[in-house]
């Protein structure tokens, strides 16, 4: 799955992670619309920085870190 540089790769990444991130954002905000906005912004940033995303995901997998630094 790494590196995530093509549209199909990113779509696969999104499909595999978006529900979990939305639930996390909803838990933080308690507001579905705000959680959806945060999730959308997180993936927009991930797409813009997709060249660096593979390295970040590798670090997260090794360190046990998740998507806690979205906002």
CHARMM internal coordinates of N, CA and C (Angstrom, degrees):
IC EDIT
DIST 1 N 1 CA 1.4468
DIST 1 CA 1 C 1.5228
ANGL 1 N 1 CA 1 C 111.76
DIST 1 C 2 N 1.3116
ANGL 1 CA 1 C 2 N 119.72
DIHE 1 N 1 CA 1 C 2 N -15.15
DIST 2 N 2 CA 1.4556
ANGL 1 C 2 N 2 CA 121.48
DIHE 1 CA 1 C 2 N 2 CA -178.03
DIST 2 CA 2 C 1.5107
ANGL 2 N 2 CA 2 C 109.87
DIHE 1 C 2 N 2 CA 2 C -105.33
DIST 2 C 3 N 1.2830
ANGL 2 CA 2 C 3 N 122.46
DIHE 2 N 2 CA 2 C 3 N 146.27
DIST 3 N 3 CA 1.4520
ANGL 2 C 3 N 3 CA 126.62
DIHE 2 CA 2 C 3 N 3 CA -3.71
DIST 3 CA 3 C 1.5291
ANGL 3 N 3 CA 3 C 111.72
DIHE 2 C 3 N 3 CA 3 C -82.46
DIST 3 C 4 N 1.3160
ANGL 3 CA 3 C 4 N 115.47
DIHE 3 N 3 CA 3 C 4 N 156.36
DIST 4 N 4 CA 1.4603
ANGL 3 C 4 N 4 CA 121.61
DIHE 3 CA 3 C 4 N 4 CA -179.16
DIST 4 CA 4 C 1.5220
ANGL 4 N 4 CA 4 C 107.38
DIHE 3 C 4 N 4 CA 4 C -94.33
DIST 4 C 5 N 1.3170
ANGL 4 CA 4 C 5 N 116.05
DIHE 4 N 4 CA 4 C 5 N 94.36
DIST 5 N 5 CA 1.4544
ANGL 4 C 5 N 5 CA 119.61
DIHE 4 CA 4 C 5 N 5 CA -178.50
DIST 5 CA 5 C 1.5151
ANGL 5 N 5 CA 5 C 112.52
DIHE 4 C 5 N 5 CA 5 C -127.54
DIST 5 C 6 N 1.3145
ANGL 5 CA 5 C 6 N 119.04
DIHE 5 N 5 CA 5 C 6 N -16.69
DIST 6 N 6 CA 1.4555
ANGL 5 C 6 N 6 CA 121.06
DIHE 5 CA 5 C 6 N 6 CA -179.31
DIST 6 CA 6 C 1.5304
ANGL 6 N 6 CA 6 C 110.14
DIHE 5 C 6 N 6 CA 6 C -103.49
DIST 6 C 7 N 1.3142
ANGL 6 CA 6 C 7 N 115.62
DIHE 6 N 6 CA 6 C 7 N 161.65
DIST 7 N 7 CA 1.4623
ANGL 6 C 7 N 7 CA 120.52
DIHE 6 CA 6 C 7 N 7 CA 178.03
DIST 7 CA 7 C 1.5314
ANGL 7 N 7 CA 7 C 111.21
DIHE 6 C 7 N 7 CA 7 C -59.30
DIST 7 C 8 N 1.3327
ANGL 7 CA 7 C 8 N 119.53
DIHE 7 N 7 CA 7 C 8 N -47.58
DIST 8 N 8 CA 1.4687
ANGL 7 C 8 N 8 CA 118.61
DIHE 7 CA 7 C 8 N 8 CA 179.04
DIST 8 CA 8 C 1.5382
ANGL 8 N 8 CA 8 C 112.90
DIHE 7 C 8 N 8 CA 8 C -60.91
DIST 8 C 9 N 1.3342
ANGL 8 CA 8 C 9 N 117.35
DIHE 8 N 8 CA 8 C 9 N -37.29
DIST 9 N 9 CA 1.4596
ANGL 8 C 9 N 9 CA 120.33
DIHE 8 CA 8 C 9 N 9 CA 177.35
DIST 9 CA 9 C 1.5314
ANGL 9 N 9 CA 9 C 110.65
DIHE 8 C 9 N 9 CA 9 C -63.07
DIST 9 C 10 N 1.3334
ANGL 9 CA 9 C 10 N 115.74
DIHE 9 N 9 CA 9 C 10 N -44.80
DIST 10 N 10 CA 1.4569
ANGL 9 C 10 N 10 CA 119.60
DIHE 9 CA 9 C 10 N 10 CA -179.19
DIST 10 CA 10 C 1.5212
ANGL 10 N 10 CA 10 C 111.04
DIHE 9 C 10 N 10 CA 10 C -67.02
DIST 10 C 11 N 1.3300
ANGL 10 CA 10 C 11 N 116.78
DIHE 10 N 10 CA 10 C 11 N -39.58
DIST 11 N 11 CA 1.4622
ANGL 10 C 11 N 11 CA 119.81
DIHE 10 CA 10 C 11 N 11 CA 177.48
DIST 11 CA 11 C 1.5252
ANGL 11 N 11 CA 11 C 110.60
DIHE 10 C 11 N 11 CA 11 C -60.51
DIST 11 C 12 N 1.3098
ANGL 11 CA 11 C 12 N 116.63
DIHE 11 N 11 CA 11 C 12 N -40.77
DIST 12 N 12 CA 1.4641
ANGL 11 C 12 N 12 CA 120.75
DIHE 11 CA 11 C 12 N 12 CA 177.87
DIST 12 CA 12 C 1.5299
ANGL 12 N 12 CA 12 C 110.57
DIHE 11 C 12 N 12 CA 12 C -63.95
DIST 12 C 13 N 1.3193
ANGL 12 CA 12 C 13 N 116.32
DIHE 12 N 12 CA 12 C 13 N -43.69
DIST 13 N 13 CA 1.4645
ANGL 12 C 13 N 13 CA 121.64
DIHE 12 CA 12 C 13 N 13 CA 176.94
DIST 13 CA 13 C 1.5355
ANGL 13 N 13 CA 13 C 110.19
DIHE 12 C 13 N 13 CA 13 C -59.84
DIST 13 C 14 N 1.3310
ANGL 13 CA 13 C 14 N 116.87
DIHE 13 N 13 CA 13 C 14 N -46.13
DIST 14 N 14 CA 1.4610
ANGL 13 C 14 N 14 CA 121.87
DIHE 13 CA 13 C 14 N 14 CA -179.61
DIST 14 CA 14 C 1.5226
ANGL 14 N 14 CA 14 C 110.95
DIHE 13 C 14 N 14 CA 14 C -61.57
DIST 14 C 15 N 1.3214
ANGL 14 CA 14 C 15 N 116.61
DIHE 14 N 14 CA 14 C 15 N -48.77
DIST 15 N 15 CA 1.4684
ANGL 14 C 15 N 15 CA 120.72
DIHE 14 CA 14 C 15 N 15 CA -179.09
DIST 15 CA 15 C 1.5317
ANGL 15 N 15 CA 15 C 111.49
DIHE 14 C 15 N 15 CA 15 C -60.21
DIST 15 C 16 N 1.3015
ANGL 15 CA 15 C 16 N 116.53
DIHE 15 N 15 CA 15 C 16 N -35.05
DIST 16 N 16 CA 1.4600
ANGL 15 C 16 N 16 CA 120.27
DIHE 15 CA 15 C 16 N 16 CA -177.61
DIST 16 CA 16 C 1.5200
ANGL 16 N 16 CA 16 C 114.95
DIHE 15 C 16 N 16 CA 16 C -80.82
DIST 16 C 17 N 1.3410
ANGL 16 CA 16 C 17 N 117.55
DIHE 16 N 16 CA 16 C 17 N -14.12
DIST 17 N 17 CA 1.4658
ANGL 16 C 17 N 17 CA 119.22
DIHE 16 CA 16 C 17 N 17 CA -173.06
DIST 17 CA 17 C 1.5217
ANGL 17 N 17 CA 17 C 115.37
DIHE 16 C 17 N 17 CA 17 C -128.64
DIST 17 C 18 N 1.3262
ANGL 17 CA 17 C 18 N 118.67
DIHE 17 N 17 CA 17 C 18 N -16.31
DIST 18 N 18 CA 1.4649
ANGL 17 C 18 N 18 CA 120.37
DIHE 17 CA 17 C 18 N 18 CA -169.24
DIST 18 CA 18 C 1.5286
ANGL 18 N 18 CA 18 C 113.89
DIHE 17 C 18 N 18 CA 18 C -66.35
DIST 18 C 19 N 1.3043
ANGL 18 CA 18 C 19 N 118.39
DIHE 18 N 18 CA 18 C 19 N -39.50
DIST 19 N 19 CA 1.4790
ANGL 18 C 19 N 19 CA 119.53
DIHE 18 CA 18 C 19 N 19 CA -179.28
DIST 19 CA 19 C 1.5214
ANGL 19 N 19 CA 19 C 111.03
DIHE 18 C 19 N 19 CA 19 C -64.36
DIST 19 C 20 N 1.3181
ANGL 19 CA 19 C 20 N 115.44
DIHE 19 N 19 CA 19 C 20 N -42.16
DIST 20 N 20 CA 1.4641
ANGL 19 C 20 N 20 CA 119.44
DIHE 19 CA 19 C 20 N 20 CA 179.70
DIST 20 CA 20 C 1.5252
ANGL 20 N 20 CA 20 C 110.81
DIHE 19 C 20 N 20 CA 20 C -64.16
DIST 20 C 21 N 1.3392
ANGL 20 CA 20 C 21 N 117.55
DIHE 20 N 20 CA 20 C 21 N -42.20
DIST 21 N 21 CA 1.4562
ANGL 20 C 21 N 21 CA 120.47
DIHE 20 CA 20 C 21 N 21 CA 179.27
DIST 21 CA 21 C 1.5260
ANGL 21 N 21 CA 21 C 111.29
DIHE 20 C 21 N 21 CA 21 C -66.53
DIST 21 C 22 N 1.3267
ANGL 21 CA 21 C 22 N 117.55
DIHE 21 N 21 CA 21 C 22 N -38.98
DIST 22 N 22 CA 1.4630
ANGL 21 C 22 N 22 CA 120.56
DIHE 21 CA 21 C 22 N 22 CA 177.34
DIST 22 CA 22 C 1.5287
ANGL 22 N 22 CA 22 C 110.67
DIHE 21 C 22 N 22 CA 22 C -62.51
DIST 22 C 23 N 1.3102
ANGL 22 CA 22 C 23 N 117.29
DIHE 22 N 22 CA 22 C 23 N -43.22
DIST 23 N 23 CA 1.4767
ANGL 22 C 23 N 23 CA 119.89
DIHE 22 CA 22 C 23 N 23 CA 177.90
DIST 23 CA 23 C 1.5258
ANGL 23 N 23 CA 23 C 110.88
DIHE 22 C 23 N 23 CA 23 C -62.59
DIST 23 C 24 N 1.3152
ANGL 23 CA 23 C 24 N 116.00
DIHE 23 N 23 CA 23 C 24 N -40.93
DIST 24 N 24 CA 1.4651
ANGL 23 C 24 N 24 CA 120.44
DIHE 23 CA 23 C 24 N 24 CA 178.85
DIST 24 CA 24 C 1.5363
ANGL 24 N 24 CA 24 C 110.36
DIHE 23 C 24 N 24 CA 24 C -62.90
DIST 24 C 25 N 1.3330
ANGL 24 CA 24 C 25 N 116.39
DIHE 24 N 24 CA 24 C 25 N -46.67
DIST 25 N 25 CA 1.4646
ANGL 24 C 25 N 25 CA 120.51
DIHE 24 CA 24 C 25 N 25 CA 179.89
DIST 25 CA 25 C 1.5237
ANGL 25 N 25 CA 25 C 111.15
DIHE 24 C 25 N 25 CA 25 C -63.73
DIST 25 C 26 N 1.3254
ANGL 25 CA 25 C 26 N 116.37
DIHE 25 N 25 CA 25 C 26 N -38.04
DIST 26 N 26 CA 1.4690
ANGL 25 C 26 N 26 CA 119.53
DIHE 25 CA 25 C 26 N 26 CA 177.63
DIST 26 CA 26 C 1.5249
ANGL 26 N 26 CA 26 C 110.44
DIHE 25 C 26 N 26 CA 26 C -65.31
DIST 26 C 27 N 1.3086
ANGL 26 CA 26 C 27 N 116.90
DIHE 26 N 26 CA 26 C 27 N -39.00
DIST 27 N 27 CA 1.4617
ANGL 26 C 27 N 27 CA 120.06
DIHE 26 CA 26 C 27 N 27 CA 177.04
DIST 27 CA 27 C 1.5196
ANGL 27 N 27 CA 27 C 112.19
DIHE 26 C 27 N 27 CA 27 C -62.67
DIST 27 C 28 N 1.3268
ANGL 27 CA 27 C 28 N 116.56
DIHE 27 N 27 CA 27 C 28 N -33.80
DIST 28 N 28 CA 1.4637
ANGL 27 C 28 N 28 CA 120.46
DIHE 27 CA 27 C 28 N 28 CA 178.54
DIST 28 CA 28 C 1.5181
ANGL 28 N 28 CA 28 C 112.46
DIHE 27 C 28 N 28 CA 28 C -74.33
DIST 28 C 29 N 1.3395
ANGL 28 CA 28 C 29 N 117.03
DIHE 28 N 28 CA 28 C 29 N -39.25
DIST 29 N 29 CA 1.4568
ANGL 28 C 29 N 29 CA 120.68
DIHE 28 CA 28 C 29 N 29 CA -171.70
DIST 29 CA 29 C 1.5216
ANGL 29 N 29 CA 29 C 113.92
DIHE 28 C 29 N 29 CA 29 C -99.95
DIST 29 C 30 N 1.3340
ANGL 29 CA 29 C 30 N 116.97
DIHE 29 N 29 CA 29 C 30 N -31.21
DIST 30 N 30 CA 1.4565
ANGL 29 C 30 N 30 CA 120.36
DIHE 29 CA 29 C 30 N 30 CA -174.71
DIST 30 CA 30 C 1.5197
ANGL 30 N 30 CA 30 C 113.01
DIHE 29 C 30 N 30 CA 30 C 72.71
DIST 30 C 31 N 1.3287
ANGL 30 CA 30 C 31 N 117.00
DIHE 30 N 30 CA 30 C 31 N 10.29
DIST 31 N 31 CA 1.4617
ANGL 30 C 31 N 31 CA 122.33
DIHE 30 CA 30 C 31 N 31 CA -177.28
DIST 31 CA 31 C 1.5253
ANGL 31 N 31 CA 31 C 108.14
DIHE 30 C 31 N 31 CA 31 C -132.26
DIST 31 C 32 N 1.3347
ANGL 31 CA 31 C 32 N 117.17
DIHE 31 N 31 CA 31 C 32 N 119.57
DIST 32 N 32 CA 1.4580
ANGL 31 C 32 N 32 CA 120.67
DIHE 31 CA 31 C 32 N 32 CA -175.30
DIST 32 CA 32 C 1.5229
ANGL 32 N 32 CA 32 C 112.43
DIHE 31 C 32 N 32 CA 32 C -63.50
DIST 32 C 33 N 1.3271
ANGL 32 CA 32 C 33 N 117.88
DIHE 32 N 32 CA 32 C 33 N -43.20
DIST 33 N 33 CA 1.4635
ANGL 32 C 33 N 33 CA 120.48
DIHE 32 CA 32 C 33 N 33 CA -179.30
DIST 33 CA 33 C 1.5231
ANGL 33 N 33 CA 33 C 110.95
DIHE 32 C 33 N 33 CA 33 C -62.38
DIST 33 C 34 N 1.3144
ANGL 33 CA 33 C 34 N 116.75
DIHE 33 N 33 CA 33 C 34 N -43.08
DIST 34 N 34 CA 1.4703
ANGL 33 C 34 N 34 CA 120.58
DIHE 33 CA 33 C 34 N 34 CA 178.20
DIST 34 CA 34 C 1.5260
ANGL 34 N 34 CA 34 C 110.84
DIHE 33 C 34 N 34 CA 34 C -65.37
DIST 34 C 35 N 1.3161
ANGL 34 CA 34 C 35 N 116.43
DIHE 34 N 34 CA 34 C 35 N -40.84
DIST 35 N 35 CA 1.4627
ANGL 34 C 35 N 35 CA 120.77
DIHE 34 CA 34 C 35 N 35 CA 178.39
DIST 35 CA 35 C 1.5286
ANGL 35 N 35 CA 35 C 110.80
DIHE 34 C 35 N 35 CA 35 C -62.50
DIST 35 C 36 N 1.3222
ANGL 35 CA 35 C 36 N 116.61
DIHE 35 N 35 CA 35 C 36 N -40.35
DIST 36 N 36 CA 1.4707
ANGL 35 C 36 N 36 CA 120.06
DIHE 35 CA 35 C 36 N 36 CA 177.79
DIST 36 CA 36 C 1.5263
ANGL 36 N 36 CA 36 C 110.74
DIHE 35 C 36 N 36 CA 36 C -65.25
DIST 36 C 37 N 1.3334
ANGL 36 CA 36 C 37 N 117.10
DIHE 36 N 36 CA 36 C 37 N -40.73
DIST 37 N 37 CA 1.4647
ANGL 36 C 37 N 37 CA 120.70
DIHE 36 CA 36 C 37 N 37 CA 177.39
DIST 37 CA 37 C 1.5317
ANGL 37 N 37 CA 37 C 111.11
DIHE 36 C 37 N 37 CA 37 C -62.24
DIST 37 C 38 N 1.3262
ANGL 37 CA 37 C 38 N 116.45
DIHE 37 N 37 CA 37 C 38 N -44.79
DIST 38 N 38 CA 1.4642
ANGL 37 C 38 N 38 CA 120.59
DIHE 37 CA 37 C 38 N 38 CA 178.93
DIST 38 CA 38 C 1.5303
ANGL 38 N 38 CA 38 C 111.44
DIHE 37 C 38 N 38 CA 38 C -62.51
DIST 38 C 39 N 1.3145
ANGL 38 CA 38 C 39 N 115.71
DIHE 38 N 38 CA 38 C 39 N -41.74
DIST 39 N 39 CA 1.4593
ANGL 38 C 39 N 39 CA 120.05
DIHE 38 CA 38 C 39 N 39 CA 179.80
DIST 39 CA 39 C 1.5182
ANGL 39 N 39 CA 39 C 110.40
DIHE 38 C 39 N 39 CA 39 C -65.02
DIST 39 C 40 N 1.3288
ANGL 39 CA 39 C 40 N 116.96
DIHE 39 N 39 CA 39 C 40 N -44.37
DIST 40 N 40 CA 1.4572
ANGL 39 C 40 N 40 CA 120.73
DIHE 39 CA 39 C 40 N 40 CA 178.22
DIST 40 CA 40 C 1.5242
ANGL 40 N 40 CA 40 C 110.94
DIHE 39 C 40 N 40 CA 40 C -60.12
DIST 40 C 41 N 1.3114
ANGL 40 CA 40 C 41 N 116.90
DIHE 40 N 40 CA 40 C 41 N -44.37
DIST 41 N 41 CA 1.4625
ANGL 40 C 41 N 41 CA 120.70
DIHE 40 CA 40 C 41 N 41 CA -180.00
DIST 41 CA 41 C 1.5339
ANGL 41 N 41 CA 41 C 111.00
DIHE 40 C 41 N 41 CA 41 C -64.59
DIST 41 C 42 N 1.3172
ANGL 41 CA 41 C 42 N 117.05
DIHE 41 N 41 CA 41 C 42 N -39.31
DIST 42 N 42 CA 1.4659
ANGL 41 C 42 N 42 CA 120.19
DIHE 41 CA 41 C 42 N 42 CA 179.03
DIST 42 CA 42 C 1.5264
ANGL 42 N 42 CA 42 C 111.08
DIHE 41 C 42 N 42 CA 42 C -61.09
DIST 42 C 43 N 1.3336
ANGL 42 CA 42 C 43 N 117.04
DIHE 42 N 42 CA 42 C 43 N -43.56
DIST 43 N 43 CA 1.4631
ANGL 42 C 43 N 43 CA 119.34
DIHE 42 CA 42 C 43 N 43 CA -179.53
DIST 43 CA 43 C 1.5195
ANGL 43 N 43 CA 43 C 111.97
DIHE 42 C 43 N 43 CA 43 C -74.24
DIST 43 C 44 N 1.3222
ANGL 43 CA 43 C 44 N 118.07
DIHE 43 N 43 CA 43 C 44 N -30.72
DIST 44 N 44 CA 1.4677
ANGL 43 C 44 N 44 CA 120.23
DIHE 43 CA 43 C 44 N 44 CA 174.70
DIST 44 CA 44 C 1.5268
ANGL 44 N 44 CA 44 C 109.79
DIHE 43 C 44 N 44 CA 44 C -64.14
DIST 44 C 45 N 1.3222
ANGL 44 CA 44 C 45 N 116.42
DIHE 44 N 44 CA 44 C 45 N -42.57
DIST 45 N 45 CA 1.4691
ANGL 44 C 45 N 45 CA 120.24
DIHE 44 CA 44 C 45 N 45 CA 177.25
DIST 45 CA 45 C 1.5243
ANGL 45 N 45 CA 45 C 110.94
DIHE 44 C 45 N 45 CA 45 C -66.47
DIST 45 C 46 N 1.3144
ANGL 45 CA 45 C 46 N 116.00
DIHE 45 N 45 CA 45 C 46 N -40.29
DIST 46 N 46 CA 1.4641
ANGL 45 C 46 N 46 CA 119.79
DIHE 45 CA 45 C 46 N 46 CA 179.00
DIST 46 CA 46 C 1.5257
ANGL 46 N 46 CA 46 C 110.47
DIHE 45 C 46 N 46 CA 46 C -62.27
DIST 46 C 47 N 1.3405
ANGL 46 CA 46 C 47 N 117.18
DIHE 46 N 46 CA 46 C 47 N -40.21
DIST 47 N 47 CA 1.4620
ANGL 46 C 47 N 47 CA 120.09
DIHE 46 CA 46 C 47 N 47 CA 179.27
DIST 47 CA 47 C 1.5232
ANGL 47 N 47 CA 47 C 110.72
DIHE 46 C 47 N 47 CA 47 C -64.83
DIST 47 C 48 N 1.3284
ANGL 47 CA 47 C 48 N 116.60
DIHE 47 N 47 CA 47 C 48 N -45.18
DIST 48 N 48 CA 1.4606
ANGL 47 C 48 N 48 CA 119.63
DIHE 47 CA 47 C 48 N 48 CA 179.70
DIST 48 CA 48 C 1.5225
ANGL 48 N 48 CA 48 C 111.51
DIHE 47 C 48 N 48 CA 48 C -62.78
DIST 48 C 49 N 1.3269
ANGL 48 CA 48 C 49 N 117.16
DIHE 48 N 48 CA 48 C 49 N -33.56
DIST 49 N 49 CA 1.4594
ANGL 48 C 49 N 49 CA 121.04
DIHE 48 CA 48 C 49 N 49 CA -179.04
DIST 49 CA 49 C 1.5172
ANGL 49 N 49 CA 49 C 113.20
DIHE 48 C 49 N 49 CA 49 C -104.33
DIST 49 C 50 N 1.3271
ANGL 49 CA 49 C 50 N 116.79
DIHE 49 N 49 CA 49 C 50 N 26.78
DIST 50 N 50 CA 1.4696
ANGL 49 C 50 N 50 CA 120.06
DIHE 49 CA 49 C 50 N 50 CA -173.04
DIST 50 CA 50 C 1.5145
ANGL 50 N 50 CA 50 C 113.35
DIHE 49 C 50 N 50 CA 50 C -61.60
DIST 50 C 51 N 1.3261
ANGL 50 CA 50 C 51 N 118.42
DIHE 50 N 50 CA 50 C 51 N -24.92
DIST 51 N 51 CA 1.4596
ANGL 50 C 51 N 51 CA 120.05
DIHE 50 CA 50 C 51 N 51 CA 178.02
DIST 51 CA 51 C 1.5307
ANGL 51 N 51 CA 51 C 110.54
DIHE 50 C 51 N 51 CA 51 C -63.88
DIST 51 C 52 N 1.3270
ANGL 51 CA 51 C 52 N 116.61
DIHE 51 N 51 CA 51 C 52 N -30.33
DIST 52 N 52 CA 1.4662
ANGL 51 C 52 N 52 CA 121.21
DIHE 51 CA 51 C 52 N 52 CA -179.98
DIST 52 CA 52 C 1.5212
ANGL 52 N 52 CA 52 C 112.66
DIHE 51 C 52 N 52 CA 52 C -97.52
DIST 52 C 53 N 1.3267
ANGL 52 CA 52 C 53 N 116.60
DIHE 52 N 52 CA 52 C 53 N -6.93
DIST 53 N 53 CA 1.4557
ANGL 52 C 53 N 53 CA 120.60
DIHE 52 CA 52 C 53 N 53 CA -173.74
DIST 53 CA 53 C 1.5222
ANGL 53 N 53 CA 53 C 112.70
DIHE 52 C 53 N 53 CA 53 C -64.88
DIST 53 C 54 N 1.2958
ANGL 53 CA 53 C 54 N 117.59
DIHE 53 N 53 CA 53 C 54 N -39.72
DIST 54 N 54 CA 1.4651
ANGL 53 C 54 N 54 CA 120.38
DIHE 53 CA 53 C 54 N 54 CA -178.80
DIST 54 CA 54 C 1.5212
ANGL 54 N 54 CA 54 C 110.77
DIHE 53 C 54 N 54 CA 54 C -60.49
DIST 54 C 55 N 1.3253
ANGL 54 CA 54 C 55 N 117.01
DIHE 54 N 54 CA 54 C 55 N -42.52
DIST 55 N 55 CA 1.4605
ANGL 54 C 55 N 55 CA 120.23
DIHE 54 CA 54 C 55 N 55 CA 178.98
DIST 55 CA 55 C 1.5258
ANGL 55 N 55 CA 55 C 110.55
DIHE 54 C 55 N 55 CA 55 C -65.23
DIST 55 C 56 N 1.3243
ANGL 55 CA 55 C 56 N 117.33
DIHE 55 N 55 CA 55 C 56 N -41.56
DIST 56 N 56 CA 1.4572
ANGL 55 C 56 N 56 CA 120.85
DIHE 55 CA 55 C 56 N 56 CA 179.44
DIST 56 CA 56 C 1.5208
ANGL 56 N 56 CA 56 C 111.17
DIHE 55 C 56 N 56 CA 56 C -65.06
DIST 56 C 57 N 1.3180
ANGL 56 CA 56 C 57 N 117.12
DIHE 56 N 56 CA 56 C 57 N -40.96
DIST 57 N 57 CA 1.4604
ANGL 56 C 57 N 57 CA 120.33
DIHE 56 CA 56 C 57 N 57 CA 179.10
DIST 57 CA 57 C 1.5155
ANGL 57 N 57 CA 57 C 111.06
DIHE 56 C 57 N 57 CA 57 C -67.58
DIST 57 C 58 N 1.3152
ANGL 57 CA 57 C 58 N 117.17
DIHE 57 N 57 CA 57 C 58 N -36.00
DIST 58 N 58 CA 1.4583
ANGL 57 C 58 N 58 CA 120.13
DIHE 57 CA 57 C 58 N 58 CA 175.90
DIST 58 CA 58 C 1.5171
ANGL 58 N 58 CA 58 C 111.13
DIHE 57 C 58 N 58 CA 58 C -62.95
DIST 58 C 59 N 1.3340
ANGL 58 CA 58 C 59 N 117.34
DIHE 58 N 58 CA 58 C 59 N -41.86
DIST 59 N 59 CA 1.4637
ANGL 58 C 59 N 59 CA 121.63
DIHE 58 CA 58 C 59 N 59 CA 176.95
DIST 59 CA 59 C 1.5222
ANGL 59 N 59 CA 59 C 110.58
DIHE 58 C 59 N 59 CA 59 C -63.84
DIST 59 C 60 N 1.3380
ANGL 59 CA 59 C 60 N 116.43
DIHE 59 N 59 CA 59 C 60 N -44.19
DIST 60 N 60 CA 1.4671
ANGL 59 C 60 N 60 CA 120.06
DIHE 59 CA 59 C 60 N 60 CA -179.05
DIST 60 CA 60 C 1.5184
ANGL 60 N 60 CA 60 C 110.56
DIHE 59 C 60 N 60 CA 60 C -62.17
DIST 60 C 61 N 1.3098
ANGL 60 CA 60 C 61 N 117.19
DIHE 60 N 60 CA 60 C 61 N -40.60
DIST 61 N 61 CA 1.4623
ANGL 60 C 61 N 61 CA 120.10
DIHE 60 CA 60 C 61 N 61 CA -179.85
DIST 61 CA 61 C 1.5239
ANGL 61 N 61 CA 61 C 111.16
DIHE 60 C 61 N 61 CA 61 C -65.69
DIST 61 C 62 N 1.3289
ANGL 61 CA 61 C 62 N 116.22
DIHE 61 N 61 CA 61 C 62 N -38.29
DIST 62 N 62 CA 1.4580
ANGL 61 C 62 N 62 CA 119.64
DIHE 61 CA 61 C 62 N 62 CA -178.74
DIST 62 CA 62 C 1.5243
ANGL 62 N 62 CA 62 C 112.26
DIHE 61 C 62 N 62 CA 62 C -74.34
DIST 62 C 63 N 1.3356
ANGL 62 CA 62 C 63 N 116.27
DIHE 62 N 62 CA 62 C 63 N -33.84
DIST 63 N 63 CA 1.4683
ANGL 62 C 63 N 63 CA 119.63
DIHE 62 CA 62 C 63 N 63 CA -174.09
DIST 63 CA 63 C 1.5176
ANGL 63 N 63 CA 63 C 113.44
DIHE 62 C 63 N 63 CA 63 C -96.81
DIST 63 C 64 N 1.3245
ANGL 63 CA 63 C 64 N 117.08
DIHE 63 N 63 CA 63 C 64 N -10.49
DIST 64 N 64 CA 1.4592
ANGL 63 C 64 N 64 CA 119.89
DIHE 63 CA 63 C 64 N 64 CA -177.72
DIST 64 CA 64 C 1.5019
ANGL 64 N 64 CA 64 C 113.83
DIHE 63 C 64 N 64 CA 64 C 82.75
DIST 64 C 65 N 1.3354
ANGL 64 CA 64 C 65 N 117.62
DIHE 64 N 64 CA 64 C 65 N 9.29
DIST 65 N 65 CA 1.4558
ANGL 64 C 65 N 65 CA 121.33
DIHE 64 CA 64 C 65 N 65 CA 179.48
DIST 65 CA 65 C 1.5062
ANGL 65 N 65 CA 65 C 110.67
DIHE 64 C 65 N 65 CA 65 C -80.72
DIST 65 C 66 N 1.3151
ANGL 65 CA 65 C 66 N 115.97
DIHE 65 N 65 CA 65 C 66 N 148.40
DIST 66 N 66 CA 1.4558
ANGL 65 C 66 N 66 CA 121.39
DIHE 65 CA 65 C 66 N 66 CA 178.12
DIST 66 CA 66 C 1.5043
ANGL 66 N 66 CA 66 C 111.28
DIHE 65 C 66 N 66 CA 66 C -114.62
DIST 66 C 67 N 1.3435
ANGL 66 CA 66 C 67 N 117.27
DIHE 66 N 66 CA 66 C 67 N -142.04
DIST 67 N 67 CA 1.4571
ANGL 66 C 67 N 67 CA 123.03
DIHE 66 CA 66 C 67 N 67 CA -176.52
DIST 67 CA 67 C 1.5047
ANGL 67 N 67 CA 67 C 113.17
DIHE 66 C 67 N 67 CA 67 C -97.63
DIST 67 C 68 N 1.3008
ANGL 67 CA 67 C 68 N 118.90
DIHE 67 N 67 CA 67 C 68 N 36.67
DIST 68 N 68 CA 1.4534
ANGL 67 C 68 N 68 CA 121.80
DIHE 67 CA 67 C 68 N 68 CA -174.47
DIST 68 CA 68 C 1.5089
ANGL 68 N 68 CA 68 C 115.28
DIHE 67 C 68 N 68 CA 68 C -73.02
DIST 68 C 69 N 1.3084
ANGL 68 CA 68 C 69 N 119.26
DIHE 68 N 68 CA 68 C 69 N -12.77
DIST 69 N 69 CA 1.4605
ANGL 68 C 69 N 69 CA 121.69
DIHE 68 CA 68 C 69 N 69 CA -176.61
DIST 69 CA 69 C 1.5133
ANGL 69 N 69 CA 69 C 111.46
DIHE 68 C 69 N 69 CA 69 C -108.62
DIST 69 C 70 N 1.3038
ANGL 69 CA 69 C 70 N 117.31
DIHE 69 N 69 CA 69 C 70 N 43.48
DIST 70 N 70 CA 1.4643
ANGL 69 C 70 N 70 CA 121.57
DIHE 69 CA 69 C 70 N 70 CA -175.58
DIST 70 CA 70 C 1.5155
ANGL 70 N 70 CA 70 C 111.24
DIHE 69 C 70 N 70 CA 70 C -74.69
DIST 70 C 71 N 1.3088
ANGL 70 CA 70 C 71 N 118.44
DIHE 70 N 70 CA 70 C 71 N -46.98
DIST 71 N 71 CA 1.4654
ANGL 70 C 71 N 71 CA 121.67
DIHE 70 CA 70 C 71 N 71 CA -172.94
DIST 71 CA 71 C 1.4507
ANGL 71 N 71 CA 71 C 111.13
DIHE 70 C 71 N 71 CA 71 C -88.07
END
COOR INIT
IC SEED 1 N 1 CA 1 C
IC BUILD
